[in-house]
Amino acid sequence: MKNRLLVNRFSRSLGRACVLIGLSMSWAFAQSPDFQKMTPEERTAYMNKMRTASQEDWQRMMDKLQLTLPTLPPPADDPNRPPHLKQKEGSTNWFDEAGYTHVRSGWGIWSNYDEAIANTYKLPDPLILKNGKPVTNAATWWKQRRPEILTDYLTEIYGKTPTNTPAVTFGPTGTDSTVLAGKALRKKLLGRIDNARYPSVTPSIPVTYYRPVSAKGKIPMMVIVWGSFPQPLPSIEKLIDAGWAVALVNTGAIQQDSGGGLHEGIIGLMNEGKDRKPDDWGVLASWSWGLSRVLDHFEKDNGINARQIGIQGHSRWGKTALLAGALDSRWAIVFASCSGSMGASLEKRNYGETIDNVAGSGEYHWMAGNFLKYGGNWAAMPVDAHELMALIAPRPLFITGGTKDSWSDSKGEFLACVGASPVYTLLGKKGVGTTGMPAPDVALIDGDLAFRNHEGGHVDILDWPTFLAFAKKQFNLK
């Protein structure tokens, strides 16, 4: 049942979920109304408005790239629809015998959960230069191959971060010493982004900072990428009990999680309200930029060990944590949970969430406009998830999935770890250590690239104890 709910969330309700996540429950900001104060009718009208705006912006980018979708028959008459799929009364979705939801992408490709037909892909080799020569030493990796891969990601996948981004100034907005039964001091900070170039938008970077009251001196810290949902207090408490500080970042105030918000937020600020160009940054890159500004702030904190600041995210924020780690080498450790396609799972592998799903009008805003070129054209995409992981090497990286989270494809996440391991080895570190998928709950944390497939669904709470054990070893913590 958990898996069915997960897949439904990422298919039928993508548009609604994207809007909801972009709405702040703690801070009001210009690109969204105060959702809690709206009537049900006002909420419905707002969500419909944002879905329409997303669809229109997606279509403008498709037109700009001269891309068109194929003409498809109704799903019920589609000869490519797997014959074992059935519709349920009252539902427009299709289901298999196990209850998994199947969706057809705009390019006509149906969801797949059959390993027998999932692996018809060919991965790019992270240790082969574009001129065909092998990468045999670390110097060639750093000077030639890594820049090649990074350029592909910046121009074709996630978009280029502008070089003239505005200054950010952090200031306190409140303190509470009673949280977690008095075990932690909680401070709220607000990063004010200079919006002088386009004053009609007011993006910001809200941060909630937790520190163990018993901590002395410089301690490690995890920055958790988060949205506007209730704060993950069980996860925060595990970190506090282990002696870590925690900074929770509300990404929705940096940039709304909707294609209808691209003319506002930090993206709208930099474009002065105009449409994006095909290689302009998408929402994930804009969030990564904001997270680096949080890192700027805490690097100067006398109570934080600047060399032990990590980043963690789950689901779409797991995708963000990976990208942030690839773009900013100051992140000392990265933990990506159940991040799926355009996160840790192999993109060209046809299982669960795919390139097509992310390129649709409900999620395309995460990416650069150029990414739309690879909808229905997976083989042409120049990179795959193992190379995003390779951009983080040789820093420690922890990847997790769930046995009941088929949409995120934990097998594909593990295979990406296998594909990235040769880069870790080249740089003098240890990869995932095996080519065989481990049993559920068996943690592969002996190397610098770690993996765990927990028994359960689309959650990260089950993996925090294993992460802390992995980080303790990596940071040589007492």
Stockholm file with secondary structure:
# STOCKHOLM 1.0

chainA/1-478         MKNRLLVNRFSRSLGRACVLIGLSMSWAFAQSPDFQKMTPEERTAYMNKMRTASQEDWQRMMDKLQLTLPTLPPPADDPNRPPHLKQKEGSTNWFDEAGYTHVRSGWGIWSNYDEAIANTYKLPDPLILKNGKPVTNAATWWKQRRPEILTDYLTEIYGKTPTNTPAVTFGPTGTDSTVLAGKALRKKLLGRIDNARYPSVTPSIPVTYYRPVSAKGKIPMMVIVWGSFPQPLPSIEKLIDAGWAVALVNTGAIQQDSGGGLHEGIIGLMNEGKDRKPDDWGVLASWSWGLSRVLDHFEKDNGINARQIGIQGHSRWGKTALLAGALDSRWAIVFASCSGSMGASLEKRNYGETIDNVAGSGEYHWMAGNFLKYGGNWAAMPVDAHELMALIAPRPLFITGGTKDSWSDSKGEFLACVGASPVYTLLGKKGVGTTGMPAPDVALIDGDLAFRNHEGGHVDILDWPTFLAFAKKQFNLK
#=GR chainA/1-478 SS CHHHHHHHHTTTTHHHHHHHHTSCSSSCCTTSCCGGGSCHHHHHHHHHHHHHHHHHHHHHHHHHTTCCCCCCCCGGGCTTSCTTCEECTTCSSEECTTCCEECBCTTSCBCCCCGGGTCCCCCCCTTBCTTSCBCCSHHHIIIIIHHHHHHHIIIIISCBCCTTCCCEEEEEEEEEEEEGGGTEEEEEEEEEECCTTSTTCCCEEEEEEEEETTCCSCEEEEEEEECSSCCCHHHHHHHHHTTCEEEEEEGGGTSCSSGGGTTSHHHHHHHTTCCCCTTBCCHHHHHHHHHHHHHHHHHTCTTEEEEEEEEEEETHHHHHHHHHHHHCTTCCEEEEESCCBTTTBCSSSCSSSCHHHHHSTTTGGGSCGGGGGGTTCGGGCSCCHHHHHHHHTTSCEEEEEETTCGGGCHHHHHHHHHHHHHHHHHTTCCCCCCSSCCCTTCCBCSSSEEEEEESSSSCSGGGHHHHHHHHHHHHTCC
#=GC SS_cons         CHHHHHHHHTTTTHHHHHHHHTSCSSSCCTTSCCGGGSCHHHHHHHHHHHHHHHHHHHHHHHHHTTCCCCCCCCGGGCTTSCTTCEECTTCSSEECTTCCEECBCTTSCBCCCCGGGTCCCCCCCTTBCTTSCBCCSHHHIIIIIHHHHHHHIIIIISCBCCTTCCCEEEEEEEEEEEEGGGTEEEEEEEEEECCTTSTTCCCEEEEEEEEETTCCSCEEEEEEEECSSCCCHHHHHHHHHTTCEEEEEEGGGTSCSSGGGTTSHHHHHHHTTCCCCTTBCCHHHHHHHHHHHHHHHHHTCTTEEEEEEEEEEETHHHHHHHHHHHHCTTCCEEEEESCCBTTTBCSSSCSSSCHHHHHSTTTGGGSCGGGGGGTTCGGGCSCCHHHHHHHHTTSCEEEEEETTCGGGCHHHHHHHHHHHHHHHHHTTCCCCCCSSCCCTTCCBCSSSEEEEEESSSSCSGGGHHHHHHHHHHHHTCC
//
